[in-house]
Amino acid sequence: MSNSYNFGQEAEKRAADYYRRLGFHIHQMNYRYRKAEVDLIVQKDELLVVVEVKARISTYFGDPQSFVSKKKIQLLVMATYAFIQQRDLAVEVRFDIISYTLERGEWRLEHLPDAFYLF
């Protein structure tokens, strides 16, 4: 595996641990539906949170969350709808972005709840 793949996997693991500490149940990591992949799906009570995890070594080219495109958002929404339908869930949905940057060997977390909304 490449270093960037391992870096991304580590960021996703850290994000899952972060949500566990907040009291969320991890439904699934790396949920795939058609062409979409959702990094993390978590739930606490009646709130289902769909999480896109972004990580970068540097912010030189911009913050990690700025790399979530409109197309990616559309894919996340499609996959979320499928996930809810497949499991017959009655939940409120929130879309979060968790971004990590690795600065001087230290992981810096930024949590953006309600990063975008369904249209």
C-alpha distances in whole Angstrom, upper triangle without the diagonal:
4,7,8,6,7,10,11,11,13,15,16,16,19,20,21,22,25,26,27,29,31,32,30,28,25,25,22,18,17,20,20,23,23,22,21,19,20,18,21,24,26,30,33,36,37,34,31,29,26,23,21,19,18,17,17,17,21,24,25,24,25,25,21,24,25,22,23,25,28,26,24,27,28,25,25,29,29,26,28,31,30,28,32,34,32,32,36,35,38,36,36,33,32,29,27,25,23,22,20,20,19,23,23,21,22,21,24,24,26,27,29,31,32,30,32,34,35,37
4,5,5,6,9,10,11,12,14,16,17,19,20,21,23,24,26,27,29,31,32,30,29,26,27,23,20,18,21,21,24,24,22,21,19,20,18,21,25,27,31,34,37,38,35,32,29,26,23,20,18,16,15,14,14,18,20,21,21,22,22,19,22,23,20,22,23,27,25,23,26,28,25,25,29,29,26,28,32,31,29,33,35,33,34,37,36,39,37,37,33,31,28,26,23,22,20,18,18,17,20,21,19,20,19,22,22,24,26,28,30,31,29,30,33,34,36
4,5,5,6,9,10,10,12,14,15,16,18,20,21,22,25,26,27,29,31,29,29,25,27,23,20,18,22,22,26,26,24,23,20,21,18,21,24,26,30,33,36,37,34,31,28,25,22,20,17,15,12,12,11,15,18,19,19,20,20,17,20,22,19,21,23,27,26,23,26,28,26,25,29,30,27,29,32,32,30,33,36,34,35,38,37,39,37,36,33,31,27,25,22,20,18,16,15,13,16,17,15,17,16,19,20,22,24,26,28,30,28,29,32,34,36
4,5,5,6,9,10,11,12,14,15,16,18,20,21,23,24,26,27,29,27,27,24,25,22,18,16,20,20,23,24,21,20,17,18,15,18,22,24,28,31,34,35,31,28,25,23,19,16,14,12,9,9,9,13,15,16,16,17,17,14,17,18,15,17,19,23,22,19,22,24,22,22,26,26,24,26,29,29,28,31,33,32,33,36,34,36,34,33,30,28,24,22,19,17,15,13,13,12,15,17,15,17,15,17,18,19,21,23,25,27,24,26,29,30,32
4,5,5,6,9,10,11,12,14,15,17,18,20,21,23,25,26,27,25,25,21,22,19,15,13,17,17,20,21,19,17,15,16,13,16,20,22,26,29,32,32,30,26,24,21,18,15,13,12,11,11,12,16,18,20,19,19,19,15,17,19,16,17,20,23,21,18,21,23,21,20,24,24,22,24,27,26,25,28,30,29,30,33,32,34,32,31,28,26,23,21,18,17,15,14,15,15,18,20,17,18,16,18,18,20,21,23,25,26,24,25,28,29,31
4,5,5,6,9,10,10,12,14,15,16,18,20,21,23,25,26,24,24,20,22,19,15,14,18,19,22,24,21,20,17,17,14,16,20,22,26,28,32,32,30,27,24,21,18,16,13,13,11,12,12,16,19,21,21,21,20,16,19,21,19,20,22,25,24,21,24,26,23,22,26,27,24,25,29,28,26,29,32,30,30,33,32,35,32,32,29,27,24,22,19,17,16,14,14,13,17,18,15,16,14,17,17,20,21,23,25,27,25,27,30,31,33
4,5,5,6,9,10,11,12,14,15,16,19,20,21,23,25,23,23,20,22,19,16,15,19,20,23,25,22,20,17,17,14,16,20,21,25,27,31,32,28,26,23,20,17,15,11,10,8,8,9,13,15,17,17,18,16,13,16,18,16,18,20,24,23,20,22,25,23,22,25,26,24,25,28,28,26,29,32,31,31,34,32,34,32,31,28,25,22,20,17,14,12,10,10,10,13,15,12,13,11,13,14,16,18,20,23,25,23,25,28,29,32
4,5,5,6,9,10,11,12,14,15,17,19,20,21,23,21,21,18,19,16,13,12,15,16,20,21,19,17,14,13,10,12,16,18,22,24,28,29,25,23,19,17,14,11,8,8,6,8,10,14,15,18,17,17,15,12,14,16,14,15,17,21,20,17,19,21,19,18,21,23,20,21,25,24,23,26,28,27,27,30,29,31,28,28,24,22,19,17,14,12,11,9,11,11,15,17,15,15,12,14,13,15,16,18,20,22,20,22,24,26,28
4,5,5,6,9,10,11,12,14,16,17,19,20,21,19,19,16,17,14,10,10,14,15,19,21,19,17,13,13,10,11,15,17,21,23,27,27,25,22,19,17,14,12,10,10,10,12,14,17,19,21,21,20,18,15,16,19,17,17,20,23,22,18,20,23,20,18,22,23,20,21,24,24,22,24,27,26,26,29,28,30,27,27,24,22,20,18,15,13,13,12,14,14,17,19,17,16,14,16,15,17,17,19,21,23,21,23,26,27,30
4,5,5,6,9,10,11,12,14,15,17,19,20,19,19,16,18,16,12,13,17,19,22,24,23,20,17,16,12,13,16,17,21,23,27,28,25,22,20,18,15,14,10,11,9,12,12,16,18,21,21,20,18,15,17,20,18,19,22,25,24,21,22,25,23,21,24,26,23,23,27,26,24,27,29,28,28,31,29,31,28,28,25,23,21,18,16,13,12,10,12,11,15,16,13,13,10,13,13,15,16,19,21,23,22,24,27,28,31
4,5,5,6,9,10,10,12,14,15,17,19,17,18,15,17,15,12,12,16,18,21,23,22,19,15,14,10,11,15,16,19,21,25,26,23,20,17,15,12,11,7,8,6,9,11,14,15,19,19,17,15,12,13,16,15,16,19,22,22,18,19,22,21,18,22,23,21,21,25,25,23,25,28,27,27,29,27,29,26,25,22,20,17,14,12,9,8,7,9,10,14,16,13,12,9,10,9,12,13,15,17,19,18,21,23,25,28
4,5,5,6,9,10,11,12,14,15,17,15,15,12,14,11,8,9,12,15,18,21,19,16,13,11,7,8,11,12,16,18,22,23,20,17,14,13,9,9,6,8,9,12,15,17,18,21,21,20,17,13,14,17,16,15,19,21,21,17,18,21,18,16,19,21,18,18,22,21,19,21,24,24,23,26,24,26,23,23,20,18,15,13,11,9,10,9,12,14,17,20,17,16,12,13,12,13,13,15,16,18,17,19,22,23,26
4,5,5,6,9,10,11,12,14,16,14,14,11,14,12,9,11,14,17,20,23,22,19,16,14,10,9,12,13,16,18,22,23,21,18,16,15,12,12,10,12,12,15,16,19,21,24,24,23,20,17,17,21,20,19,22,25,24,21,21,24,22,19,22,24,20,20,24,24,21,23,26,25,24,27,25,27,24,24,21,20,18,16,14,11,12,11,14,15,18,20,17,16,12,14,13,15,15,17,18,21,20,22,25,26,29
4,5,5,6,9,10,11,13,14,14,14,12,15,14,12,14,17,20,23,26,24,21,18,15,12,11,14,14,17,18,22,23,20,19,16,15,12,13,10,11,11,14,15,18,19,22,23,21,18,15,16,20,19,19,23,25,25,21,22,25,23,20,23,25,22,22,25,26,23,24,28,27,26,28,26,28,25,24,22,19,18,15,13,10,10,9,12,12,16,18,15,13,9,11,9,12,12,15,16,19,19,22,24,26,29
4,5,5,6,9,10,11,13,11,12,11,13,12,10,12,15,18,21,24,22,19,16,13,9,8,11,10,14,15,19,20,17,15,12,12,9,9,7,10,11,14,16,18,19,22,22,20,17,14,14,18,17,16,20,22,22,19,19,22,20,17,20,22,19,18,22,23,20,21,25,24,23,26,23,24,21,20,18,16,14,11,10,7,9,9,12,14,17,20,17,15,11,11,9,10,9,12,13,16,15,18,20,22,26
4,5,5,6,9,10,11,9,9,7,10,10,8,11,13,17,20,23,22,19,16,13,9,7,9,8,11,13,17,18,16,14,12,11,9,11,10,13,14,17,19,22,22,26,26,24,20,17,17,21,20,19,22,24,24,20,20,23,21,18,20,22,19,17,21,21,18,20,23,22,21,23,21,22,20,20,17,16,15,12,12,10,12,13,16,17,21,23,20,18,15,15,12,14,12,15,15,17,17,20,22,23,27
4,6,5,6,9,10,9,10,9,13,13,12,15,17,21,24,27,26,23,19,16,13,11,12,11,13,14,18,20,18,16,14,15,13,14,13,15,15,19,20,22,23,27,27,25,22,19,19,23,23,22,25,27,27,24,23,26,24,21,23,25,23,21,25,25,22,23,26,25,24,26,24,25,22,22,20,18,17,15,15,12,14,13,16,17,20,22,19,16,13,14,12,14,13,16,16,19,20,22,24,26,30
4,5,5,7,9,9,11,11,14,14,13,16,18,22,24,28,27,23,20,17,14,11,13,11,13,13,17,19,16,15,13,14,12,13,12,14,15,18,19,21,22,25,26,23,20,17,17,21,21,20,24,26,26,23,22,25,24,21,23,25,23,21,24,25,22,23,27,26,24,26,24,24,21,20,18,16,16,13,12,10,12,12,15,16,19,21,19,16,13,12,10,11,10,13,13,16,17,20,22,24,28
4,5,5,6,5,8,8,11,12,12,15,17,20,22,26,25,22,19,15,13,10,10,7,9,9,13,15,13,12,10,11,10,13,12,15,16,20,22,24,24,27,27,25,21,19,18,22,22,20,23,25,25,22,21,23,22,19,20,23,20,18,21,22,19,19,23,23,21,23,20,21,17,17,15,13,13,11,12,10,13,14,18,19,22,24,22,19,16,15,12,13,10,13,12,15,16,18,20,22,26
4,5,5,5,6,7,11,12,13,16,18,21,24,27,27,24,21,17,15,12,12,9,10,10,13,16,14,13,12,14,13,16,15,18,19,23,24,26,27,30,30,28,24,22,21,25,25,24,27,28,29,25,24,26,25,21,23,25,22,20,23,24,20,21,24,24,21,23,20,21,19,19,18,16,17,15,16,14,17,17,20,21,24,26,23,21,18,18,15,16,14,17,16,18,20,22,23,25,29
4,5,7,10,11,15,16,16,20,21,25,27,31,30,27,24,20,18,15,15,12,13,12,15,18,16,16,15,17,15,18,17,19,20,23,24,26,26,30,31,28,24,23,22,26,26,25,28,30,31,27,26,29,28,24,26,28,25,23,26,27,24,24,27,27,25,26,23,24,21,21,20,18,18,16,17,14,17,17,20,21,23,25,22,19,17,17,14,15,14,17,16,19,20,23,25,27,30
4,6,9,11,14,16,17,20,21,25,27,30,30,26,23,20,18,14,14,11,10,9,12,15,13,13,12,15,14,17,16,19,20,24,25,27,27,30,31,28,24,22,21,25,25,24,27,28,29,26,24,27,26,23,24,26,24,21,24,26,22,22,26,26,23,25,21,21,18,17,17,15,16,14,15,14,17,17,21,22,24,27,24,21,18,17,14,15,12,14,13,16,18,21,22,24,28
4,7,10,13,15,16,20,20,24,26,30,30,26,24,20,18,15,13,10,9,7,10,13,12,12,12,15,15,18,18,22,23,26,28,30,30,34,34,31,27,25,24,27,28,26,29,30,30,27,25,28,27,23,24,26,24,21,23,24,21,21,24,24,21,22,19,19,17,17,16,16,17,16,18,16,19,20,24,25,28,30,27,24,21,21,18,18,15,17,15,18,20,22,23,25,28
4,6,9,12,13,17,17,20,22,26,26,23,20,16,15,11,10,6,5,5,8,11,9,9,9,12,12,16,16,20,21,25,27,29,29,33,32,29,26,23,22,25,26,23,26,27,27,24,22,24,23,20,20,22,20,17,20,21,17,17,21,20,18,19,16,17,14,14,14,13,14,13,15,15,18,19,23,25,27,30,28,25,21,21,17,18,15,16,14,16,18,20,20,22,25
4,6,9,11,15,15,19,21,24,25,22,19,16,14,11,9,5,5,6,9,11,10,10,10,12,13,16,17,21,22,26,28,31,31,34,34,31,28,25,24,27,27,24,27,28,27,24,23,25,23,19,20,22,19,16,19,19,15,15,19,18,15,17,14,16,14,15,14,15,16,15,17,17,20,21,25,26,29,32,29,26,23,23,20,20,17,19,17,18,20,22,22,23,26
4,6,8,11,11,15,18,21,22,19,16,13,11,8,6,5,7,9,12,13,12,10,10,10,11,14,14,18,20,24,26,28,29,32,31,29,26,23,22,25,24,22,25,25,25,21,21,22,20,17,18,20,16,15,17,17,14,14,18,17,14,17,15,17,15,16,14,15,15,14,16,15,18,19,23,24,28,30,27,25,22,22,19,19,17,18,17,18,19,21,21,22,25
4,7,10,9,13,15,19,20,17,14,11,11,8,5,5,7,10,12,13,12,9,10,10,11,14,15,19,21,25,28,30,30,34,32,30,27,24,23,26,25,22,24,25,24,20,20,21,18,15,16,17,14,12,15,14,10,11,14,13,11,14,12,14,13,15,13,14,15,15,17,17,20,21,25,27,30,33,30,28,24,25,21,22,19,20,18,19,20,21,21,20,24
4,7,6,10,12,16,17,14,11,9,8,6,5,7,10,13,16,16,15,11,11,10,11,13,14,17,19,23,26,28,28,32,30,28,26,22,21,24,23,20,22,23,22,18,18,19,17,14,16,16,12,12,15,13,10,12,15,13,12,15,14,17,16,17,15,15,15,15,16,16,19,20,23,25,28,31,28,27,23,24,21,21,19,20,18,19,20,20,21,21,24
4,6,9,12,16,16,13,9,7,5,4,6,9,12,16,19,19,17,13,12,10,9,11,11,14,16,20,22,25,25,28,27,26,23,19,19,22,20,18,20,22,20,17,17,19,16,13,16,16,13,13,16,15,12,15,18,16,16,19,18,20,18,19,17,16,15,14,14,14,16,17,20,22,25,28,25,24,20,21,19,19,17,18,18,19,19,20,21,21,24
4,6,10,13,12,10,6,5,4,6,8,12,15,19,21,21,19,15,14,11,10,10,10,13,15,19,21,24,25,27,26,24,22,18,18,20,18,16,18,19,18,14,15,17,13,12,15,15,11,12,15,14,12,15,18,16,16,20,19,22,20,20,18,17,15,15,14,14,16,17,20,22,26,28,26,25,21,22,20,20,19,19,19,20,19,19,21,21,23
4,7,10,11,8,6,5,7,7,8,11,14,18,20,20,18,14,13,10,11,11,13,16,18,22,25,27,27,30,28,27,24,21,20,22,20,17,18,19,17,14,15,15,12,10,12,12,8,9,12,10,8,12,14,12,13,16,16,19,18,19,16,16,15,15,16,16,19,20,23,25,29,32,29,28,25,25,22,22,20,20,20,20,19,19,20,19,22
4,7,7,6,4,6,9,10,11,15,18,21,23,22,20,17,16,13,13,13,15,17,20,23,26,28,28,30,28,27,25,22,21,22,20,17,18,18,16,13,14,14,10,10,12,11,7,10,12,10,9,13,14,13,14,17,18,20,20,21,18,18,16,17,18,19,20,22,25,27,31,33,31,30,27,27,25,24,23,22,22,21,21,20,20,19,21
4,6,5,6,8,12,13,13,17,19,23,24,23,21,17,17,14,15,15,17,19,22,25,28,30,30,32,30,29,27,23,22,23,21,18,18,17,15,13,14,12,9,9,11,8,5,9,10,7,8,12,12,11,14,16,17,20,19,20,17,18,17,19,19,21,23,25,28,30,33,36,34,33,30,30,27,27,25,24,23,22,21,20,20,18,20
4,6,8,11,14,16,16,20,22,26,28,26,24,21,20,17,18,17,19,21,24,26,29,31,31,33,30,29,28,24,23,24,21,18,18,17,14,13,14,12,9,11,12,9,8,12,12,10,12,15,15,14,17,19,20,23,22,23,20,21,19,21,21,23,25,27,29,31,35,38,36,35,32,32,29,29,27,26,25,24,23,21,21,19,20
4,7,10,13,16,17,21,23,27,29,27,25,21,20,16,17,15,17,18,21,23,26,28,28,29,26,26,25,21,20,21,18,15,15,15,11,10,12,11,7,10,12,10,9,12,14,12,14,17,17,17,19,22,22,24,24,24,21,21,18,20,19,21,22,24,27,29,32,35,34,33,30,30,27,27,25,24,24,23,21,20,20,19,20
4,7,10,12,13,17,20,23,25,24,21,18,16,13,13,11,14,15,18,21,24,26,26,27,25,24,22,19,18,19,16,13,13,13,10,8,10,9,5,6,9,8,6,9,11,11,11,15,16,15,17,20,20,22,21,21,17,17,15,16,16,18,19,21,24,26,30,33,31,30,27,27,24,23,22,21,21,20,18,17,17,16,18
4,6,9,11,14,18,21,24,23,20,16,14,11,11,9,11,13,16,19,22,24,24,26,24,23,21,17,16,18,15,13,14,14,12,9,11,11,8,7,11,10,7,10,13,12,11,15,16,16,17,20,19,22,20,20,17,16,14,14,14,15,17,19,21,23,27,30,28,27,24,24,21,21,19,19,19,19,17,17,18,17,19
4,6,7,11,14,18,20,19,16,13,11,7,7,7,9,12,15,18,21,23,23,26,24,22,20,16,15,17,15,12,14,15,13,10,10,11,9,6,9,10,7,8,12,11,10,13,15,15,16,18,17,19,17,17,14,13,11,11,11,12,14,17,20,22,26,29,27,25,22,22,19,18,16,16,16,16,15,15,16,15,18
4,7,10,14,17,20,20,17,14,11,8,6,6,6,9,12,16,19,21,21,24,22,21,18,14,14,16,14,12,15,16,15,12,12,14,12,9,13,14,11,11,15,15,13,16,18,18,18,20,19,21,19,19,15,14,11,11,10,10,12,14,17,19,23,25,23,22,18,18,16,16,14,15,15,16,15,16,17,18,21
4,6,10,13,17,17,14,11,8,6,5,7,8,11,14,18,21,23,23,26,25,23,20,16,15,18,17,15,17,19,18,14,14,16,14,11,13,15,12,11,14,15,12,14,17,16,16,18,17,18,16,16,13,12,10,10,10,10,13,15,18,20,24,27,24,22,19,19,16,16,14,14,14,15,14,16,17,17,21
4,7,11,13,13,11,7,6,5,6,9,11,15,18,21,24,26,26,29,28,25,22,19,18,21,20,17,19,19,19,16,15,16,14,11,12,14,11,9,12,12,9,11,14,14,13,15,13,15,12,13,10,10,10,10,12,12,16,18,21,24,27,30,28,25,22,21,18,18,15,15,13,14,15,15,16,16,20
4,7,10,11,8,6,5,7,8,11,13,17,19,23,26,27,27,31,29,27,24,21,19,22,22,19,22,22,22,19,17,19,18,14,15,17,14,12,14,15,12,12,16,16,14,16,13,14,11,12,10,10,10,11,13,13,16,18,22,24,27,30,28,25,22,21,18,17,14,15,13,14,15,17,17,18,21
4,6,7,6,4,6,9,11,15,16,20,22,26,29,31,30,34,32,30,26,24,22,25,25,22,24,24,24,21,19,21,20,16,16,18,16,13,15,16,13,12,15,16,13,14,11,12,9,10,9,10,12,12,15,16,19,21,25,27,30,33,31,28,24,24,20,19,16,16,14,14,17,18,17,18,22
4,6,5,7,8,12,13,17,19,22,24,28,31,32,31,35,34,31,28,26,23,27,27,24,27,27,27,24,22,24,23,19,19,21,19,16,18,19,16,15,18,19,16,16,13,13,10,10,11,11,14,14,17,17,21,23,26,28,31,34,32,29,25,24,21,20,17,17,14,15,18,19,19,20,23
4,6,8,11,14,17,20,22,26,28,32,34,36,35,38,38,35,31,29,27,30,30,27,29,29,29,27,24,25,25,21,21,23,21,17,18,20,17,15,18,19,16,15,12,11,9,10,11,13,16,17,20,20,24,26,30,32,35,37,35,32,29,28,24,23,20,20,16,17,20,21,20,20,24
4,7,10,13,16,20,22,25,28,32,35,36,35,38,37,34,31,29,26,29,29,26,28,27,27,25,22,23,23,19,18,20,19,15,16,17,15,12,15,17,14,13,9,8,5,6,9,11,14,16,19,21,24,27,31,33,36,39,37,34,30,29,25,24,20,20,16,16,19,19,17,17,21
4,6,10,13,16,18,22,25,28,31,32,31,35,33,30,27,25,22,25,25,22,24,23,24,22,19,20,20,17,16,18,17,13,14,16,14,12,15,17,14,14,10,9,6,5,6,7,11,12,16,17,21,23,27,30,32,35,34,31,27,26,22,20,17,16,12,12,15,15,14,15,18
4,7,10,13,16,19,22,26,29,30,29,33,31,28,25,23,20,23,23,20,22,21,21,19,16,17,17,13,13,15,13,10,11,13,11,9,13,14,12,13,9,9,6,6,5,6,9,10,14,15,19,22,25,28,31,34,32,29,26,24,21,19,16,15,12,12,14,14,13,14,17
4,6,10,12,16,19,22,26,27,26,29,28,25,21,19,16,19,19,16,19,19,19,16,14,16,15,11,12,14,13,10,12,14,12,11,15,16,15,16,13,13,10,8,6,5,6,7,10,11,15,18,22,24,27,30,29,26,22,21,17,16,12,12,9,9,11,12,12,13,17
4,7,10,13,17,20,24,25,24,27,25,23,20,17,14,17,17,14,16,16,16,13,11,13,12,8,9,12,10,7,11,12,10,11,15,15,15,16,14,15,12,11,7,6,5,6,8,10,14,17,20,23,26,29,28,25,22,20,17,16,13,12,10,10,10,11,11,12,15
4,6,10,13,16,20,21,20,24,22,20,16,14,11,15,14,11,14,15,15,12,11,14,13,9,11,14,12,10,14,15,13,15,18,18,18,20,17,18,15,14,11,9,6,5,6,7,10,13,17,19,22,26,24,22,18,17,14,12,10,10,9,10,9,11,13,14,17
4,7,10,14,17,18,17,20,19,16,14,11,9,12,11,8,11,13,13,9,9,12,11,8,11,14,12,12,15,17,15,17,20,20,20,22,20,21,19,17,14,11,8,6,5,6,8,11,14,17,20,24,23,21,17,16,13,12,10,10,11,11,10,11,13,15,18
4,7,10,14,15,15,18,17,15,12,9,8,12,10,9,13,15,16,12,13,16,14,12,15,17,15,15,19,20,18,20,23,23,23,25,23,24,22,20,17,14,11,9,6,5,6,8,11,14,17,20,19,17,13,13,10,10,10,10,12,14,12,14,17,18,21
4,7,11,12,12,15,13,12,9,5,6,9,8,8,12,15,15,12,13,17,16,14,17,19,18,18,22,23,21,23,26,26,27,29,27,28,25,23,20,17,14,11,7,6,5,6,9,11,15,18,17,16,12,12,10,10,11,11,14,15,13,15,18,20,22
4,7,9,10,13,12,11,9,6,8,11,10,11,15,18,19,15,17,20,19,18,21,23,21,22,25,26,25,27,30,30,30,32,30,31,28,27,23,20,17,14,11,8,6,5,6,8,11,14,13,13,10,10,9,10,12,13,16,18,16,18,22,24,26
4,5,7,9,9,9,8,6,10,11,10,13,16,19,20,17,19,23,22,20,24,26,24,25,28,29,28,30,33,33,33,36,34,35,32,30,27,24,20,17,14,12,8,6,5,7,9,12,12,12,10,10,11,12,15,16,19,21,18,21,24,26,28
4,7,9,10,11,10,9,13,14,14,16,19,23,24,21,23,26,25,24,28,30,28,29,32,33,31,34,37,36,36,39,37,38,35,33,30,27,24,21,17,15,11,8,5,5,7,9,9,10,9,10,12,14,17,19,22,24,22,24,28,30,32
4,5,8,8,8,9,12,13,13,16,19,23,24,22,23,27,26,25,28,30,29,30,33,34,33,35,38,38,38,40,38,39,36,34,31,27,24,21,17,15,12,10,6,7,7,10,11,12,11,11,13,14,17,18,22,24,21,24,27,30,32
4,5,5,5,7,10,10,11,14,17,20,22,20,21,25,25,24,27,29,29,29,32,33,32,34,37,38,38,40,38,38,35,33,29,26,22,19,16,15,11,10,7,9,9,12,14,14,13,11,13,13,16,16,20,22,19,21,25,28,29
4,6,8,10,13,12,13,16,18,22,23,22,23,27,27,26,29,31,31,31,35,36,35,37,40,40,41,43,41,41,38,36,32,29,26,23,19,18,14,14,11,12,11,14,16,16,16,15,16,16,19,20,24,25,22,24,28,30,31
4,7,9,11,9,10,13,15,18,20,19,20,24,24,24,26,29,28,29,32,33,33,35,38,38,39,41,39,39,36,34,30,27,24,21,18,17,14,14,12,14,14,17,19,19,18,16,17,17,19,19,23,24,20,22,25,28,28
4,6,8,7,8,11,13,17,19,17,18,22,22,22,24,27,27,27,30,31,31,33,35,36,37,38,36,37,33,31,27,24,21,18,15,15,11,12,11,13,14,17,19,18,16,14,15,14,16,15,19,20,17,18,22,25,26
4,6,6,8,10,13,16,18,16,17,21,21,20,22,25,25,25,28,29,29,30,33,34,34,36,33,34,30,28,25,21,18,15,12,11,8,9,8,12,13,16,17,16,14,11,11,10,12,12,16,17,14,16,20,23,24
4,5,6,8,11,15,16,14,15,18,18,17,20,22,22,22,25,26,25,27,30,31,31,33,31,31,28,26,22,19,16,13,9,9,6,7,7,11,13,17,17,16,13,11,11,9,11,11,15,16,13,15,19,21,23
4,5,6,9,12,14,12,12,16,16,14,17,20,19,19,22,24,23,25,28,28,29,30,28,28,25,23,19,16,13,10,7,8,6,9,10,14,16,20,20,18,15,13,11,9,10,9,12,13,9,11,15,18,19
4,6,8,11,13,12,12,15,16,16,18,21,21,21,24,26,25,27,29,30,31,32,30,31,28,25,21,18,15,13,10,11,10,12,13,16,18,21,22,21,18,16,15,12,13,11,14,15,11,12,16,18,19
4,6,10,11,9,11,14,14,14,17,19,19,20,22,24,24,26,28,29,30,31,30,30,28,25,22,19,15,14,11,12,10,12,13,16,18,22,22,21,18,17,16,14,15,14,16,16,13,13,17,18,20
4,7,8,6,7,10,11,10,13,15,15,16,19,20,20,22,24,25,26,28,26,27,24,22,18,16,12,11,9,11,11,14,15,18,21,24,24,23,20,18,16,14,14,12,14,14,10,10,13,15,16
4,5,5,6,9,10,11,13,14,15,16,19,20,21,23,25,26,27,28,27,28,25,23,19,17,14,14,12,15,14,17,19,22,24,28,28,27,23,22,20,18,17,15,17,15,12,11,14,14,15
4,5,5,6,9,10,11,13,14,15,17,19,20,21,23,24,26,27,26,26,24,22,18,17,13,15,14,17,17,20,22,25,28,31,31,30,27,25,23,20,19,16,17,15,12,10,12,12,12
4,5,5,6,9,10,11,12,14,16,17,18,20,21,23,25,26,25,26,24,22,19,18,15,16,15,18,18,21,23,26,29,32,32,31,28,26,24,22,21,19,19,17,15,13,14,13,13
4,5,5,6,9,10,10,12,14,15,16,18,20,21,23,24,23,24,22,21,17,15,12,13,12,15,15,18,20,23,26,30,29,28,24,23,21,19,18,16,17,15,13,11,13,13,14
4,5,5,6,9,10,10,12,14,15,16,18,20,21,22,21,21,19,17,14,12,9,11,11,14,15,19,21,25,27,31,30,29,25,23,21,19,17,14,14,12,10,8,9,9,10
4,5,5,6,9,10,11,13,14,16,17,18,20,21,20,21,19,18,15,14,12,14,14,18,19,22,25,28,31,34,34,32,29,27,25,22,20,18,17,15,13,11,11,9,9
4,5,5,6,8,10,11,12,14,15,16,18,20,19,21,19,18,15,15,12,14,14,17,19,22,24,27,30,34,32,31,28,27,24,22,21,19,18,17,15,13,13,12,13
4,5,5,6,9,10,10,12,14,15,17,18,17,18,16,15,12,11,9,11,12,14,16,19,22,25,28,32,31,29,25,24,21,20,18,16,15,13,12,11,11,10,12
4,6,5,6,9,10,11,12,14,16,16,15,16,14,13,10,10,9,12,14,17,19,22,25,28,31,35,34,32,28,27,24,22,19,17,15,13,13,10,9,7,9
4,5,5,6,9,10,11,12,15,15,15,17,16,16,13,14,12,15,17,20,22,25,28,31,34,37,36,34,31,30,27,25,22,20,19,17,16,14,13,10,12
4,5,5,6,9,10,10,12,14,14,16,15,15,12,13,12,15,16,18,21,23,26,29,32,36,34,32,29,28,25,24,21,20,19,17,17,15,14,12,14
4,5,5,6,9,10,11,12,11,13,11,11,9,10,10,13,15,17,20,23,26,29,32,35,34,32,28,27,24,22,20,18,16,15,15,13,12,10,13
4,6,5,6,9,10,10,10,11,11,12,10,12,12,16,18,21,23,27,30,33,36,39,38,36,32,31,27,26,23,21,19,17,17,15,13,10,13
4,5,5,6,9,10,11,13,13,15,13,15,15,18,20,22,25,28,31,33,37,40,38,36,33,32,29,28,25,23,21,20,20,18,17,14,16
4,6,5,6,8,9,11,11,13,11,14,14,16,18,20,23,26,29,32,35,38,36,34,30,30,27,26,23,22,20,19,19,18,17,15,18
4,6,5,6,5,8,8,10,10,13,14,17,19,21,25,27,31,34,37,40,38,36,32,31,28,27,23,22,20,18,19,18,16,14,17
4,5,5,7,9,11,13,13,16,17,20,23,25,28,31,34,37,40,43,41,39,36,35,31,30,27,26,23,21,23,21,19,16,18
4,6,8,11,13,16,15,18,19,21,24,25,28,31,34,36,40,43,41,39,35,35,32,31,28,27,25,23,24,23,21,19,21
4,5,9,11,14,14,17,18,21,23,25,28,30,34,36,40,42,40,38,34,34,31,30,27,26,24,23,24,23,21,19,22
4,7,9,13,14,17,19,22,25,26,30,32,36,38,42,45,43,40,37,36,33,31,28,27,24,23,25,23,21,19,21
4,6,9,10,14,16,19,22,24,27,30,34,36,39,42,40,38,34,33,30,28,25,24,21,20,22,21,19,17,20
4,7,10,13,16,19,22,24,28,31,35,37,40,43,41,39,35,34,30,29,25,24,20,19,21,20,18,16,19
4,6,10,13,15,19,21,25,28,31,34,37,40,38,35,32,30,27,25,21,20,16,15,18,17,15,14,17
4,7,10,13,17,19,23,26,29,32,35,38,37,34,30,28,25,23,19,17,14,12,15,14,12,12,15
4,7,10,13,16,19,23,26,29,32,35,34,31,28,26,22,20,16,14,11,9,12,11,9,9,13
4,6,10,13,16,20,23,26,29,32,31,28,24,22,19,16,13,11,7,6,8,8,8,9,13
4,7,10,13,17,20,23,26,29,28,26,22,20,17,14,11,9,7,5,6,6,7,9,12
4,6,10,13,17,20,22,26,25,22,18,16,13,10,7,6,4,5,5,7,10,12,15
4,6,10,13,16,19,23,22,19,16,14,10,8,6,5,7,8,6,9,12,14,17
4,7,10,13,16,19,18,16,12,10,7,6,5,6,8,11,9,13,16,18,21
4,7,10,13,16,16,13,10,8,6,5,7,8,11,14,11,14,18,21,23
4,7,9,13,12,10,6,5,5,6,9,11,14,17,15,18,22,24,27
4,6,10,10,8,6,5,7,9,12,14,17,20,18,21,24,27,29
4,7,6,5,5,6,9,12,15,17,21,24,21,24,28,31,33
4,5,5,6,7,11,13,17,19,23,26,23,27,30,33,35
4,6,9,10,14,16,20,23,26,29,27,30,34,37,39
4,7,10,13,16,19,22,25,29,27,30,33,36,39
4,6,10,13,16,19,22,26,24,28,31,34,36
4,6,10,13,16,19,22,21,24,27,30,33
4,7,10,13,16,20,18,22,25,28,31
4,6,10,13,16,15,18,22,25,27
4,7,10,13,12,15,19,22,24
4,6,10,9,13,16,19,22
4,6,5,9,12,16,18
4,5,8,10,14,17
4,5,7,10,13
4,7,10,13
4,7,9
4,6
4
